[in-house]
Amino acid sequence: MYEKKIPFDINCDIKITMEIISGKWKCCIVNRLANGPKRPSELHRIFSDVTPRVINQQLKELEFHGIIQKKIFTELPPHSEYSLTEAGQTLLPLIAELEKWGAGYRPKLKQILNLE
């Protein structure tokens, strides 16, 4: 996994949270996994505007932090799927609040970007 140049500050609670959920697609991935386990190919289809490499990297980071788990099926043909862990489930209310805030801020952002 990528090693950061600036050491991670474990004593700041906000930095801990941001370490886990930062990344353009992590919250979206967690939100989709709330509906049940998904195969990597399903996630690639859902987020078709993102390269598979980026999705796979975000999945690895979420798995490293214990937010999701990967289950590998040894049947033929072999496949895997990702699901939320208990820790991942605890992020769902936070992600719901982020979504709610984004929805409320959308009109202001449209105004700022002159999209109206």
Buried (B, 14 or more C-beta within 10 A) or exposed (E): EEEEEEEEEEEEEEEBEEBBBEBEBBBBBBBBBBEEBBEBEEBBEEBEEBEEEEBEBBBBBBBEBEBBBBEEEEEEEEEEBBBBBEBBEEBBEBBEEBEEEEEEEEEEEEEEEEEE
